[in-house]
């Protein structure tokens, strides 16, 4: 499932359609997802459903929040699906290899899988008085997508209204075991123009490297 229903308010427009190399962010995410799946459901803004339809995908209207959009997408996933991956269209640089690592962990029996990368920056916590305090970064990771789940786990999580920043967090709240797989430092989330600049540079580097 590709979650692409955000308005892109912070970015200044629909991130799904920004061009990166010779493709769009959404098309890059779909291509990576199709490399490991039997089909892809795209949760899109209601007014953009027709515009965002792609071959090999089923595009449905998303919701007002990310969790609502995932629930809309889940309604369109076939009942016989055994594993479901949820990926953000705003992370177009995720590679097929990353999708495969998530799928392999689920096939090996895990309930919920989240790709992570180690936090490399120093962490600070701001107290109520306005002072900063250092937070140890050992054992701290940044979560990415695609996040993968046994189908019954993801459906159970979204059968109740659990609003968290990601589906792995919702599964954790529900008491399911969530395990990591190695993420990718290049799997950046496009939030602003600088992120788009980096993504385009990475795409060009991959093109040159493949020659």
N, CA, C and O of each residue as an XYZ file, in Angstrom:
844
protein
N       0.835     -1.179      0.000
C       0.000      0.000      0.000
C       0.886      1.251      0.000
O       1.847      1.350      0.762
N       0.538      2.199     -0.872
C       1.247      3.479     -0.917
C       0.308      4.549     -0.382
O      -0.776      4.767     -0.924
N       0.731      5.214      0.685
C      -0.068      6.298      1.258
C       0.355      7.590      0.578
O       1.477      8.064      0.757
N      -0.568      8.159     -0.213
C      -0.249      9.346     -1.008
C      -1.374     10.369     -0.928
O      -1.641     11.095     -1.886
N      -2.035     10.416      0.244
C      -3.214     11.275      0.372
C      -2.918     12.615      1.024
O      -3.835     13.407      1.244
N      -1.647     12.886      1.339
C      -1.316     14.158      1.971
C      -1.495     15.331      1.022
O      -1.378     15.194     -0.195
N      -1.783     16.489      1.608
C      -1.990     17.693      0.788
C      -0.691     18.368      0.391
O      -0.677     19.175     -0.539
N       0.419     18.051      1.089
C       1.698     18.704      0.808
C       1.717     20.158      1.224
O       2.385     20.981      0.597
N       0.979     20.481      2.291
C       0.874     21.878      2.721
C       2.234     22.463      3.086
O       2.550     23.589      2.703
N       3.044     21.697      3.829
C       4.367     22.210      4.216
C       5.290     22.325      3.017
O       6.151     23.204      2.966
N       5.108     21.434      2.054
C       5.967     21.416      0.880
C       5.573     22.500     -0.120
O       6.414     23.013     -0.859
N       4.288     22.840     -0.134
C       3.809     23.848     -1.062
C       3.096     23.285     -2.271
O       2.868     24.003     -3.245
N       2.737     21.997     -2.227
C       2.042     21.359     -3.338
C       2.088     19.859     -3.182
O       2.720     19.361     -2.251
N       1.432     19.115     -4.073
C       1.393     17.655     -3.974
C       2.759     17.020     -4.224
O       3.265     17.038     -5.346
N       3.344     16.467     -3.180
C       4.668     15.836     -3.311
C       4.626     14.594     -4.199
O       5.637     14.210     -4.786
N       3.453     13.971     -4.292
C       3.330     12.744     -5.064
C       3.755     12.932     -6.519
O       4.236     11.998     -7.160
N       3.574     14.147     -7.030
C       3.783     14.387     -8.462
C       5.081     15.122     -8.780
O       5.331     15.446     -9.941
N       5.908     15.391     -7.779
C       7.164     16.067     -8.084
C       8.038     15.146     -8.930
O       8.047     13.932     -8.730
N       8.759     15.723     -9.861
C       9.606     14.945    -10.748
C      10.973     14.715    -10.127
O      11.601     15.636     -9.605
N      11.418     13.474    -10.194
C      12.733     13.085     -9.693
C      13.369     12.259    -10.802
O      12.968     11.121    -11.046
N      14.351     12.829    -11.463
C      14.884     12.155    -12.637
C      13.830     12.135    -13.724
O      13.259     13.171    -14.064
N      13.574     10.971    -14.264
C      12.603     10.840    -15.348
C      11.250     10.347    -14.851
O      10.398      9.974    -15.657
N      11.039     10.339    -13.536
C       9.811      9.797    -12.977
C       9.234     10.765    -11.957
O       9.771     11.852    -11.745
N       8.129     10.360    -11.326
C       7.564     11.133    -10.220
C       7.791     10.375     -8.922
O       8.092      9.182     -8.933
N       7.645     11.072     -7.808
C       7.820     10.431     -6.505
C       6.884      9.239     -6.366
O       7.297      8.175     -5.905
N       5.625      9.409     -6.763
C       4.666      8.317     -6.643
C       5.052      7.142     -7.528
O       5.005      5.994     -7.084
N       5.426      7.405     -8.756
C       5.774      6.318     -9.669
C       7.004      5.543     -9.186
O       7.080      4.327     -9.363
N       7.958      6.241     -8.579
C       9.132      5.550     -8.035
C       8.733      4.641     -6.877
O       9.223      3.517     -6.770
N       7.847      5.123     -6.011
C       7.386      4.306     -4.887
C       6.614      3.094     -5.381
O       6.788      1.991     -4.863
N       5.767      3.294     -6.376
C       4.991      2.180     -6.926
C       5.906      1.133     -7.549
O       5.705     -0.064     -7.345
N       6.905      1.568     -8.303
C       7.817      0.623     -8.957
C       8.530     -0.248     -7.939
O       8.668     -1.455     -8.140
N       8.985      0.354     -6.843
C       9.669     -0.425     -5.806
C       8.708     -1.402     -5.146
O       9.077     -2.543     -4.868
N       7.486     -0.969     -4.894
C       6.500     -1.836     -4.251
C       6.113     -3.003     -5.155
O       5.976     -4.134     -4.689
N       5.938     -2.730     -6.445
C       5.550     -3.791     -7.380
C       6.632     -4.854     -7.530
O       6.344     -5.973     -7.955
N       7.878     -4.514     -7.185
C       8.967     -5.481     -7.316
C       8.822     -6.651     -6.349
O       9.449     -7.691     -6.546
N       7.999     -6.496     -5.299
C       7.867     -7.566     -4.301
C       6.418     -7.956     -4.044
O       6.152     -8.770     -3.160
N       5.473     -7.391     -4.797
C       4.080     -7.597     -4.438
C       3.250     -8.120     -5.605
O       3.684     -8.131     -6.757
N       2.034     -8.555     -5.260
C       1.072     -9.000     -6.257
C       0.175     -7.855     -6.717
O      -0.612     -8.020     -7.649
N       0.287     -6.719     -6.084
C      -0.539     -5.576     -6.442
C      -0.322     -4.453     -5.455
O       0.147     -4.675     -4.339
N      -0.661     -3.257     -5.865
C      -0.447     -2.081     -5.023
C      -1.737     -1.274     -4.938
O      -2.372     -0.980     -5.951
N      -2.109     -0.925     -3.716
C      -3.224     -0.008     -3.468
C      -2.632      1.352     -3.146
O      -1.742      1.463     -2.303
N      -3.124      2.385     -3.814
C      -2.679      3.752     -3.559
C      -3.823      4.510     -2.918
O      -4.917      4.581     -3.478
N      -3.576      5.082     -1.737
C      -4.549      5.949     -1.073
C      -4.208      7.384     -1.447
O      -3.167      7.904     -1.046
N      -5.088      8.024     -2.216
C      -4.813      9.330     -2.795
C      -5.828     10.358     -2.309
O      -6.890      9.990     -1.806
N      -5.509     11.650     -2.456
C      -6.533     12.667     -2.176
C      -7.746     12.415     -3.057
O      -7.603     12.059     -4.227
N      -8.930     12.598     -2.505
C     -10.150     12.269     -3.250
C     -10.202     12.973     -4.598
O     -10.649     12.399     -5.591
N      -9.740     14.227     -4.626
C      -9.823     14.995     -5.864
C      -8.751     14.608     -6.871
O      -8.766     15.091     -8.004
N      -7.800     13.727     -6.469
C      -6.707     13.345     -7.356
C      -6.730     11.868     -7.727
O      -5.788     11.376     -8.349
N      -7.785     11.156     -7.359
C      -7.829      9.712     -7.600
C      -7.632      9.389     -9.076
O      -6.808      8.541     -9.420
N      -8.378     10.054     -9.947
C      -8.261      9.769    -11.379
C      -6.871     10.115    -11.894
O      -6.314      9.388    -12.717
N      -6.310     11.217    -11.416
C      -4.995     11.667    -11.877
C      -3.884     10.722    -11.440
O      -2.871     10.596    -12.128
N      -4.063     10.055    -10.302
C      -3.006      9.216     -9.747
C      -3.178      7.730    -10.040
O      -2.432      6.911     -9.505
N      -4.145      7.368    -10.878
C      -4.268      5.966    -11.263
C      -3.076      5.555    -12.116
O      -2.648      6.294    -13.003
N      -2.540      4.352    -11.832
C      -1.398      3.824    -12.554
C      -1.632      2.359    -12.895
O      -2.375      1.683    -12.184
N      -1.020      1.848    -13.965
C      -1.143      0.421    -14.281
C      -0.643     -0.441    -13.119
O       0.371     -0.125    -12.497
N      -1.354     -1.519    -12.835
C      -0.951     -2.428    -11.772
C      -1.321     -1.970    -10.388
O      -0.931     -2.596     -9.403
N      -2.074     -0.879    -10.293
C      -2.459     -0.362     -8.982
C      -3.968     -0.161     -8.919
O      -4.645     -0.053     -9.942
N      -4.475     -0.115     -7.690
C      -5.853      0.271     -7.425
C      -5.793      1.539     -6.590
O      -5.264      1.521     -5.478
N      -6.321      2.628     -7.103
C      -6.251      3.917     -6.421
C      -7.591      4.233     -5.792
O      -8.631      4.208     -6.451
N      -7.547      4.535     -4.484
C      -8.776      4.803     -3.735
C      -8.635      6.129     -2.992
O      -7.516      6.568     -2.727
N      -9.749      6.772     -2.653
C      -9.663      8.007     -1.873
C      -9.134      7.727     -0.471
O      -9.569      6.780      0.184
N      -8.193      8.555     -0.014
C      -7.685      8.442      1.337
C      -8.541      9.220      2.319
O      -9.659      9.624      2.000
N      -8.007      9.427      3.518
C      -8.746     10.126      4.557
C      -8.076     11.419      4.970
O      -7.128     11.882      4.336
N      -8.592     11.994      6.050
C      -8.089     13.280      6.526
C      -6.768     13.142      7.274
O      -6.014     14.110      7.373
N      -6.474     11.954      7.802
C      -5.217     11.698      8.501
C      -4.532     10.508      7.855
O      -5.126      9.790      7.051
N      -3.268     10.309      8.222
C      -2.535      9.174      7.659
C      -3.202      7.863      8.046
O      -3.376      6.979      7.207
N      -3.581      7.733      9.329
C      -4.214      6.498      9.786
C      -5.524      6.244      9.044
O      -5.831      5.104      8.696
N      -6.289      7.293      8.805
C      -7.536      7.127      8.056
C      -7.246      6.677      6.629
O      -7.972      5.848      6.080
N      -6.196      7.215      6.030
C      -5.836      6.810      4.676
C      -5.427      5.338      4.626
O      -5.772      4.627      3.682
N      -4.693      4.884      5.639
C      -4.322      3.465      5.687
C      -5.572      2.607      5.804
O      -5.673      1.570      5.148
N      -6.521      3.025      6.627
C      -7.747      2.255      6.764
C      -8.524      2.211      5.439
O      -9.099      1.182      5.085
N      -8.533      3.327      4.718
C      -9.185      3.342      3.404
C      -8.492      2.364      2.454
O      -9.151      1.644      1.704
N      -7.165      2.346      2.493
C      -6.424      1.419      1.653
C      -6.659     -0.026      2.048
O      -6.771     -0.898      1.186
N      -6.736     -0.283      3.342
C      -6.962     -1.644      3.821
C      -8.282     -2.210      3.311
O      -8.379     -3.400      3.013
N      -9.286     -1.366      3.213
C     -10.587     -1.830      2.727
C     -10.493     -2.360      1.297
O     -11.318     -3.166      0.868
N      -9.476     -1.897      0.564
C      -9.321     -2.313     -0.837
C      -8.341     -3.463     -1.007
O      -8.228     -4.009     -2.105
N      -7.628     -3.846      0.049
C      -6.672     -4.957     -0.038
C      -7.444     -6.277     -0.005
O      -8.290     -6.464      0.870
N      -7.177     -7.189     -0.928
C      -7.903     -8.469     -0.948
C      -7.812     -9.203      0.383
O      -6.776     -9.179      1.047
N      -8.899     -9.852      0.762
C      -8.963    -10.542      2.045
C      -7.928    -11.659      2.145
O      -7.494    -12.003      3.244
N      -7.528    -12.228      1.007
C      -6.586    -13.355      1.037
C      -5.131    -12.920      1.189
O      -4.252    -13.772      1.313
N      -4.859    -11.630      1.182
C      -3.476    -11.153      1.354
C      -2.935    -11.590      2.713
O      -3.618    -11.460      3.729
N      -1.724    -12.100      2.730
C      -1.122    -12.590      3.967
C      -0.197    -11.578      4.617
O      -0.105    -11.518      5.843
N       0.486    -10.787      3.811
C       1.342     -9.735      4.353
C       1.023     -8.435      3.622
O       0.685     -8.433      2.439
N       1.138     -7.342      4.349
C       0.845     -6.025      3.780
C       1.971     -5.080      4.164
O       2.359     -5.000      5.329
N       2.490     -4.370      3.177
C       3.479     -3.317      3.422
C       2.805     -1.965      3.247
O       1.971     -1.782      2.360
N       3.176     -1.023      4.101
C       2.652      0.341      4.025
C       3.834      1.276      3.808
O       4.779      1.303      4.596
N       3.763      2.042      2.723
C       4.878      2.912      2.351
C       4.362      4.310      2.054
O       3.263      4.479      1.527
N       5.162      5.307      2.395
C       4.806      6.696      2.142
C       5.307      7.127      0.767
O       6.474      6.918      0.434
N       4.430      7.725     -0.027
C       4.846      8.234     -1.326
C       5.910      9.307     -1.196
O       6.646      9.576     -2.145
N       5.994      9.924     -0.019
C       6.995     10.969      0.215
C       8.394     10.394      0.400
O       9.346     11.152      0.584
N       8.543      9.053      0.357
C       9.856      8.395      0.430
C      10.123      7.656     -0.890
O      10.125      6.425     -0.920
N      10.344      8.398     -1.969
C      10.485      7.758     -3.279
C      11.808      7.047     -3.499
O      11.939      6.301     -4.469
N      12.805      7.253     -2.624
C      14.131      6.685     -2.860
C      14.312      5.300     -2.249
O      15.385      4.710     -2.382
N      13.292      4.770     -1.585
C      13.388      3.409     -1.042
C      13.606      2.424     -2.187
O      12.925      2.498     -3.210
N      14.544      1.511     -2.021
C      14.905      0.591     -3.098
C      14.114     -0.715     -3.012
O      13.590     -1.056     -1.952
N      14.029     -1.443     -4.122
C      13.420     -2.773     -4.072
C      14.089     -3.680     -3.045
O      13.423     -4.522     -2.444
N      15.394     -3.522     -2.834
C      16.099     -4.355     -1.849
C      15.560     -4.121     -0.448
O      15.462     -5.060      0.342
N      15.207     -2.876     -0.130
C      14.640     -2.581      1.183
C      13.267     -3.227      1.321
O      12.960     -3.825      2.353
N      12.438     -3.108      0.281
C      11.133     -3.777      0.311
C      11.320     -5.275      0.526
O      10.574     -5.892      1.287
N      12.308     -5.857     -0.138
C      12.536     -7.291     -0.017
C      12.946     -7.669      1.400
O      12.499     -8.699      1.905
N      13.781     -6.873      2.057
C      14.186     -7.176      3.437
C      12.968     -7.217      4.364
O      12.869     -8.084      5.232
N      12.057     -6.285      4.176
C      10.855     -6.252      5.005
C      10.006     -7.498      4.751
O       9.552     -8.145      5.695
N       9.793     -7.833      3.483
C       8.988     -9.008      3.140
C       9.631    -10.275      3.692
O       8.939    -11.123      4.256
N      10.933    -10.411      3.538
C      11.622    -11.618      4.000
C      11.450    -11.817      5.503
O      11.273    -12.946      5.962
N      11.500    -10.733      6.268
C      11.322    -10.847      7.717
C       9.911    -11.316      8.059
O       9.720    -12.094      8.994
N       8.924    -10.843      7.301
C       7.546    -11.276      7.542
C       7.363    -12.739      7.164
O       6.713    -13.496      7.886
N       7.935    -13.136      6.032
C       7.838    -14.530      5.597
C       8.503    -15.450      6.612
O       8.093    -16.599      6.779
N       9.539    -14.939      7.294
C      10.232    -15.732      8.318
C       9.418    -15.846      9.605
O       9.799    -16.584     10.513
N       8.297    -15.120      9.690
C       7.408    -15.300     10.836
C       7.181    -14.094     11.719
O       6.411    -14.175     12.676
N       7.829    -12.975     11.429
C       7.638    -11.793     12.276
C       6.235    -11.213     12.074
O       5.617    -11.388     11.024
N       5.746    -10.514     13.117
C       4.408     -9.916     13.057
C       4.417     -8.528     12.420
O       3.544     -8.184     11.623
N       5.421     -7.745     12.792
C       5.504     -6.366     12.311
C       6.968     -5.998     12.151
O       7.792     -6.321     13.006
N       7.294     -5.317     11.048
C       8.682     -5.037     10.708
C       8.820     -3.573     10.309
O       8.038     -3.053      9.513
N       9.834     -2.917     10.879
C      10.069     -1.504     10.588
C      11.530     -1.313     10.198
O      12.414     -1.695     10.966
N      11.818     -0.732      9.025
C      13.201     -0.412      8.685
C      13.667      0.797      9.483
O      12.932      1.773      9.636
N      14.889      0.724      9.988
C      15.415      1.806     10.818
C      16.863      2.105     10.433
O      17.568      1.265      9.873
N      17.274      3.315     10.749
C      18.681      3.711     10.624
C      19.117      4.328     11.937
O      18.309      4.975     12.603
N      20.384      4.148     12.335
C      20.844      4.723     13.599
C      20.774      6.247     13.576
O      21.018      6.876     12.546
N      20.442      6.823     14.710
C      20.476      8.279     14.853
C      21.934      8.710     14.979
O      22.660      8.195     15.830
N      22.362      9.635     14.154
C      23.764     10.066     14.168
C      23.944     11.450     14.776
O      25.056     11.811     15.160
N      22.888     12.220     14.867
C      22.986     13.550     15.466
C      22.908     13.453     16.986
O      22.338     12.506     17.529
N      23.480     14.433     17.657
C      23.307     14.530     19.103
C      21.851     14.870     19.400
O      21.236     15.676     18.702
N      21.309     14.250     20.440
C      19.904     14.461     20.802
C      19.804     15.357     22.021
O      20.576     15.219     22.970
N      18.853     16.273     21.992
C      18.616     17.181     23.101
C      17.124     17.185     23.444
O      16.268     17.093     22.565
N      16.840     17.294     24.736
C      15.464     17.420     25.209
C      15.295     18.786     25.852
O      16.131     19.217     26.646
N      14.209     19.463     25.504
C      13.935     20.787     26.041
C      13.006     20.654     27.237
O      11.910     20.107     27.116
N      13.440     21.157     28.404
C      12.584     21.062     29.583
C      11.618     22.251     29.643
O      11.671     23.147     28.801
N      10.747     22.245     30.634
C       9.724     23.278     30.740
C      10.316     24.657     30.985
O       9.679     25.667     30.685
N      11.512     24.707     31.520
C      12.156     25.984     31.779
C      12.914     26.547     30.599
O      13.481     27.636     30.686
N      12.931     25.811     29.489
C      13.603     26.296     28.295
C      15.055     25.889     28.178
O      15.763     26.385     27.302
N      15.520     24.989     29.049
C      16.909     24.530     29.002
C      17.001     23.203     28.257
O      16.079     22.388     28.274
N      18.158     23.012     27.596
C      18.389     21.777     26.851
C      19.127     20.764     27.718
O      19.972     21.128     28.536
N      18.798     19.494     27.529
C      19.463     18.401     28.231
C      19.804     17.315     27.222
O      18.967     16.941     26.400
N      21.020     16.811     27.280
C      21.461     15.778     26.353
C      20.733     14.467     26.615
O      20.469     14.099     27.759
N      20.418     13.776     25.531
C      19.765     12.472     25.605
C      20.689     11.472     24.926
O      21.073     11.694     23.778
N      21.062     10.381     25.585
C      21.947      9.391     24.946
C      21.337      8.879     23.653
O      20.149      8.558     23.603
N      22.158      8.802     22.600
C      21.640      8.321     21.316
C      21.898      6.842     21.106
O      21.445      6.272     20.114
N      22.629      6.200     22.035
C      22.864      4.769     21.907
C      21.523      4.035     21.936
O      20.688      4.278     22.808
N      21.334      3.150     20.985
C      20.087      2.400     20.919
C      18.928      3.174     20.329
O      17.799      2.683     20.335
N      19.176      4.383     19.814
C      18.125      5.191     19.212
C      18.176      5.066     17.696
O      19.248      5.088     17.093
N      17.005      4.933     17.095
C      16.920      4.754     15.651
C      15.821      5.629     15.077
O      14.852      5.963     15.759
N      15.985      5.994     13.820
C      14.943      6.697     13.084
C      14.184      5.687     12.240
O      14.789      4.889     11.525
N      12.859      5.720     12.322
C      12.023      4.769     11.602
C      11.745      5.262     10.183
O      11.642      6.462      9.930
N      11.627      4.306      9.272
C      11.329      4.606      7.879
C      10.132      3.762      7.414
O       9.567      2.985      8.183
N       9.771      3.930      6.172
C       8.848      3.021      5.496
C       9.576      2.488      4.257
O      10.498      3.140      3.769
N       9.181      1.309      3.734
C       7.949      0.575      3.999
C       7.993     -0.194      5.316
O       9.010     -0.787      5.676
N       6.870     -0.168      6.021
C       6.707     -0.978      7.212
C       5.786     -2.136      6.852
O       4.791     -1.960      6.149
N       6.131     -3.321      7.343
C       5.412     -4.521      6.929
C       4.734     -5.217      8.097
O       5.181     -5.133      9.241
N       3.641     -5.910      7.781
C       2.825     -6.542      8.820
C       2.192     -7.819      8.295
O       1.842     -7.915      7.119
N       2.049     -8.806      9.186
C       1.116     -9.875      8.879
C      -0.235     -9.208      8.703
O      -0.587     -8.315      9.474
N      -0.996     -9.625      7.703
C      -2.240     -8.932      7.371
C      -3.186     -8.838      8.558
O      -3.815     -7.803      8.778
N      -3.285     -9.926      9.325
C      -4.218     -9.901     10.448
C      -3.782     -8.912     11.523
O      -4.614     -8.363     12.246
N      -2.473     -8.689     11.624
C      -1.969     -7.725     12.605
C      -2.357     -6.313     12.207
O      -2.887     -5.557     13.021
N      -2.095     -5.955     10.955
C      -2.412     -4.597     10.517
C      -3.918     -4.348     10.573
O      -4.355     -3.258     10.945
N      -4.705     -5.348     10.209
C      -6.156     -5.169     10.272
C      -6.623     -5.021     11.717
O      -7.527     -4.234     11.997
N      -6.019     -5.767     12.631
C      -6.391     -5.643     14.047
C      -6.025     -4.262     14.581
O      -6.787     -3.647     15.328
N      -4.845     -3.786     14.184
C      -4.403     -2.464     14.640
C      -5.385     -1.391     14.197
O      -5.736     -0.503     14.975
N      -5.828     -1.473     12.946
C      -6.688     -0.422     12.418
C      -8.180     -0.703     12.618
O      -9.027      0.040     12.122
N      -8.494     -1.768     13.337
C      -9.885     -1.998     13.711
C     -10.292     -1.109     14.874
O     -11.477     -0.945     15.165
N      -9.291     -0.539     15.536
C      -9.529      0.449     16.596
C      -8.874      1.748     16.164
O      -8.000      1.746     15.296
N      -9.283      2.841     16.754
C      -8.758      4.144     16.341
C      -7.466      4.428     17.084
O      -7.482      5.023     18.161
N      -6.354      4.008     16.516
C      -5.044      4.268     17.092
C      -4.329      5.279     16.204
O      -3.914      4.946     15.094
N      -4.184      6.499     16.680
C      -3.544      7.547     15.892
C      -2.117      7.753     16.389
O      -1.899      8.366     17.434
N      -1.146      7.236     15.631
C       0.259      7.459     15.936
C       0.941      7.934     14.662
O       0.312      8.013     13.607
N       2.230      8.251     14.760
C       2.929      8.794     13.603
C       3.237      7.740     12.544
O       3.523      8.079     11.395
N       3.181      6.463     12.925
C       3.400      5.408     11.926
C       2.690      4.144     12.370
O       2.280      4.011     13.524
N       2.551      3.214     11.426
C       1.817      1.986     11.710
C       2.563      1.079     12.671
O       1.946      0.364     13.461
N       3.901      1.104     12.608
C       4.682      0.327     13.560
C       4.415      0.790     14.984
O       4.314     -0.025     15.900
N       4.301      2.102     15.166
C       3.982      2.632     16.488
C       2.612      2.199     16.955
O       2.420      1.906     18.135
N       1.647      2.155     16.033
C       0.306      1.702     16.386
C       0.324      0.228     16.784
O      -0.339     -0.163     17.745
N       1.087     -0.599     16.041
C       1.196     -2.018     16.386
C       1.832     -2.185     17.762
O       1.429     -3.051     18.539
N       2.820     -1.358     18.056
C       3.479     -1.403     19.366
C       2.484     -1.088     20.475
O       2.452     -1.773     21.497
N       1.676     -0.055     20.276
C       0.669      0.331     21.262
C      -0.309     -0.809     21.512
O      -0.785     -0.995     22.632
N      -0.604     -1.568     20.465
C      -1.547     -2.678     20.582
C      -0.926     -3.931     21.174
O      -1.623     -4.922     21.388
N       0.378     -3.903     21.443
C       1.037     -5.026     22.096
C       1.660     -6.046     21.170
O       2.073     -7.114     21.621
N       1.740     -5.740     19.872
C       2.374     -6.664     18.944
C       3.895     -6.488     18.962
O       4.404     -5.411     19.272
N       4.603     -7.559     18.625
C       6.061     -7.512     18.548
C       6.466     -6.805     17.254
O       6.070     -7.212     16.161
N       7.253     -5.748     17.393
C       7.732     -4.976     16.249
C       9.250     -5.111     16.191
O       9.939     -4.772     17.153
N       9.775     -5.606     15.070
C      11.219     -5.840     14.963
C      11.805     -4.962     13.859
O      11.096     -4.553     12.938
N      13.110     -4.674     13.959
C      13.748     -3.830     12.943
C      14.386     -4.640     11.825
O      14.765     -5.798     12.002
N      14.493     -3.995     10.667
C      15.410     -4.435      9.621
C      16.225     -3.213      9.232
O      15.845     -2.078      9.516
N      17.342     -3.463      8.584
C      18.221     -2.367      8.202
C      17.549     -1.464      7.172
O      17.125     -1.920      6.110
N      17.460     -0.183      7.501
C      16.926      0.792      6.570
C      18.001      1.306      5.636
O      19.067      0.704      5.506
N      17.716      2.417      4.989
C      18.653      3.007      4.031
C      18.817      4.491      4.320
O      17.835      5.227      4.423
N      20.069      4.925      4.451
C      20.315      6.345      4.708
C      19.783      7.213      3.571
O      19.439      8.375      3.784
N      19.714      6.655      2.373
C      19.226      7.422      1.224
C      17.702      7.440      1.123
O      17.147      8.096      0.242
N      17.029      6.731      2.011
C      15.568      6.653      1.989
C      14.979      7.868      2.700
O      14.273      7.738      3.700
N      15.281      9.047      2.166
C      14.855     10.266      2.823
C      13.386     10.548      2.556
O      12.812     10.094      1.565
N      12.796     11.310      3.465
C      11.412     11.746      3.321
C      11.407     13.163      2.768
O      12.040     14.059      3.327
N      10.700     13.357      1.683
C      10.657     14.689      1.070
C       9.668     15.563      1.832
O       8.458     15.341      1.802
N      10.219     16.556      2.512
C       9.408     17.480      3.293
C       9.510     18.899      2.771
O       8.549     19.665      2.833
N      10.694     19.250      2.250
C      10.900     20.611      1.762
C      11.734     20.590      0.478
O      12.123     19.527     -0.006
N      12.000     21.777     -0.060
C      12.713     21.879     -1.338
C      14.121     21.295     -1.256
O      14.614     20.736     -2.235
N      14.769     21.417     -0.103
C      16.116     20.873      0.049
C      16.102     19.351     -0.077
O      17.003     18.769     -0.680
N      15.078     18.707      0.491
C      14.963     17.256      0.375
C      14.798     16.842     -1.086
O      15.367     15.844     -1.526
N      14.022     17.611     -1.822
C      13.811     17.310     -3.235
C      15.111     17.445     -4.020
O      15.391     16.641     -4.910
N      15.898     18.456     -3.693
C      17.193     18.650     -4.348
C      18.086     17.428     -4.119
O      18.722     16.938     -5.051
N      18.131     16.938     -2.872
C      18.950     15.771     -2.546
C      18.430     14.536     -3.274
O      19.217     13.758     -3.813
N      17.120     14.349     -3.295
C      16.536     13.185     -3.966
C      16.887     13.175     -5.451
O      17.213     12.129     -6.012
N      16.820     14.329     -6.075
C      17.159     14.398     -7.500
C      18.639     14.088     -7.733
O      18.995     13.431     -8.711
N      19.486     14.560     -6.838
C      20.911     14.259     -6.956
C      21.162     12.762     -6.783
O      21.966     12.179     -7.510
N      20.476     12.140     -5.823
C      20.625     10.701     -5.618
C      20.140      9.914     -6.827
O      20.760      8.929     -7.230
N      19.022     10.358     -7.403
C      18.493      9.674     -8.579
C      19.478      9.742     -9.737
O      19.676      8.760    -10.453
N      20.094     10.904     -9.918
C      21.081     11.042    -10.994
C      22.302     10.177    -10.731
O      22.865      9.587    -11.653
N      22.709     10.104     -9.468
C      23.850      9.252     -9.109
C      23.549      7.790     -9.418
O      24.412      7.077     -9.931
N      22.338      7.336     -9.113
C      21.971      5.944     -9.390
C      21.973      5.671    -10.891
O      22.372      4.593    -11.333
N      21.525      6.655    -11.671
C      21.523      6.495    -13.126
C      22.952      6.348    -13.654
O      23.243      5.478    -14.475
N      23.830      7.218    -13.162
C      25.224      7.173    -13.605
C      25.898      5.884    -13.152
O      26.686      5.297    -13.894
N      25.588      5.446    -11.940
C      26.205      4.233    -11.399
C      25.758      3.000    -12.177
O      26.512      2.034    -12.293
N      24.533      3.023    -12.715
C      24.004      1.878    -13.443
C      24.554      1.758    -14.850
O      24.411      0.711    -15.481
N      25.179      2.807    -15.352
C      25.706      2.782    -16.727
C      26.921      1.859    -16.841
O      27.490      1.717    -17.923
